[in-house]
């Protein structure tokens, strides 16, 4: 876990002590309020929060994550990808939420599908914990941020054409997602994700993610 703290320390130096307390909450509250006013319907709000998260996560990784550390961490076999998820997910959550999460990974297919769940620590505050209308889930922003950051990490690593990743909120407080080889049939990857979490694509579908990633980041992902 030493790489977690190296990444976390480097990122946190730029923001301490306010990133996961007052300033971040104020800015995030303003953004959510704006989206709620413009979209109104909770499902549309959640989808827009997800899209905004993609942009935010990509920007954060581009500006803050050390590319040389990413290269040292990346191993393309499924077990190596699982380790990559554990380290990067823990570091990102620590920096922006202010506490270490619980991270679990599982290789679903040895050809290249790795599942992950990142759960927040009970009782901890974080920037995304703000008052919202019923049906609005701010974790869609967090999930989008992980999706955008991961795709951007692939770009920095030069494996953008080989891997893809999608993330969604967990009911228990956190997010879940997968890394998958691009040469696998999207229908296989979708079914693998749905076996782990049946509602994974209920609000933001595979093709929705693909469209948003192309619109926001210029990333082309095969449609299902």
N, C-alpha and C positions, 0 to 999 in steps of 0.2 A: 504493500500500500504506500510505499515511500513516494512513488510518482504522483499519487493523489495530492499529497501535501506540497510537493514541488509546484504542481500546477495551481493549486489553491492559493498558495502563498503569493505566487507571481500575480495572479489575477486580483487577489484581495488587496494588495498594496495600492492598486490604482483607485480603490473605492473606500477603504476603511476610513471612518467607522460607520458610514451611513448607508451602504448599499442595501443591506437587508433590514433597515429600520425605517426611519422617517421619510427621507427623500424619495427612496424607491417606491414606498407606499403611496405618497402623494402623487407622484407622476403616474403610477399605474392606475390609481383611482380616477385620475383625470381622463386617461385613455379609455378605461372601461365605461365611464359615464358618457363619454363622447360616442362610443360605439353603441351603447344602449339607446341613446337619444336618436341616432341615425337609423338603427336597424329595428328596434322595438321588440320584434319577436325573439324570444330566448334562443331558439335554434339558430336563427340568423346571427344573433349576437355571438354565440359560441363559435360558429363557423368563422366569423370575422376575427375573433380573438385568436383563433388558431392560425389564420393567415398572417395576422400581425406578429404572432410568435415566430413564425418561420423567418420573417425578416429580422426580427430582433435577435434570435438565436444565431443566425448566420453572421450578423454584424458583430455580435459579442465574440464569437470564435475567431473571426478574421482579425480583430483588433487585439485580442487578449491571449489567445492560446498559442504557446510556442510551437512552431511547426516542427522543430527538431525533436521535441518531446513526443509529439504525435507519431513521428516516424519511428522512434525507438519503441513505442508501445504497440504499433500495428503489426500483427501477425495474421496472415490471411486464412489460415485454417480455422475451422469453427471454434475450437477451444481457445485459440488466440484472440479471435473476435470477441468471445465471451469476456476474456480478461480486459480487453480494450474497453468494452462497455462498462465493466465494473469500475475501472479507474476513472475514465472520463466522466461518467455519470455521477460518481461520488464527488469528484472535484467541482463540477459545475453546480451541483445542488448545494454543496458547502459554501461556495462563494456567494451565490445569489439568494439562498434561503437562510444561510447562517448556521446550519447544523448538518451533520453527516446523516445521510439517509440509510435505509436498509436496501441493499441491492441484491437481487437474485437473478441469476441467468440460467438458461437451459438450452442445450443444443437440441433442436427439434428435428433436424435433418442433417446428417453428416455431409450431404452435398453442399450445405451452406444456408441453413436457417437457424438463427439464434434468437431466442426469446429473452426478454428482460423485464423486470418489474422494479421500479424505484419508489419506495414508500417513505413518506415523511416521518420524522420522529414525533410521537404523540405529545401534544401540549406545547409545541414550539410555534412561535410566530414566524411569519415570512411575508415578503412583499405582496404576494398574490392573495393573501387573506384579507379581503376587503368586503364591505357590505355591497351586495348585489341583489337585483330583483330575483324572485323565485324562478328557477329554471336556468339561470345563468351560472355557468361553471368556469371560474377563472383558470382552472387547471388546463382548459383547452389552450390557453396562451402558453403555459409551461410545456405542454406536449408539442405544440407547434414549434416552440423554441428548440427543443431537443431534436425535432425532425430537421429543422433548418440548419442547426449546428452540425448535426451528423453528416448531412449531405455536403456541407461546406468542408468538413474535415476530410471526407472522401476526395474532394477536389484538391485540397492541399497535399494529400497523400498520393495523388495520381491514380486513384482507383475508382474514380467517379463512374467509369463505364463498366465496372465489375460488380459493384454493390449498391444496394438501396436500403433505406430505413424509414419506417413509419412509426409514429407514437400517438397514444391516446390517453385520456385520463383514467385513473382507477377510482372506483367508488370508495375505496378505503382511505383515500388521501394520498395521492401520488400519481405516477404515470406508468404505462406499460408500452412495450413496443418490440420491434424485431429488426434485425439486420438480415438481409437475404441476398444471395447471389442473383444478379440480373438475368443470368441465362436460364434460370428456372422459370417454368410456366407461372405467370401471375396467379392463375387459379389455384395452383398448388400452395403457393405462399399464403393466399387469402384463406384457404381452408385450414392451413396449419395455425394461423393466427386466431381464427374463429374457434378452433378446438380449445385453445387456451382461454379465450375470452369471446363468448358468442356475440356480444354487442360491439365488438371492436370497430366495425365499419358502419354502425347504425347511423351516425350523424355525418361524419366525414368519411366518404367512401375512398377506396383505392384510387379511383379516377379523380375524385376531388383533390386528394393529395397531389396526384400527378399534375393536375392543372395548376394548383397553387404554386408548386415548386417550379414549374415552368414559367409561370407569370412573375413570381417574385425573384427567383434565383437563376432562371434560364437553364434549369436542370430538366432534361428530357428523360421521362420514365415510361416504359411500355404500358399502354392501357390494358386493362383487364377485359 
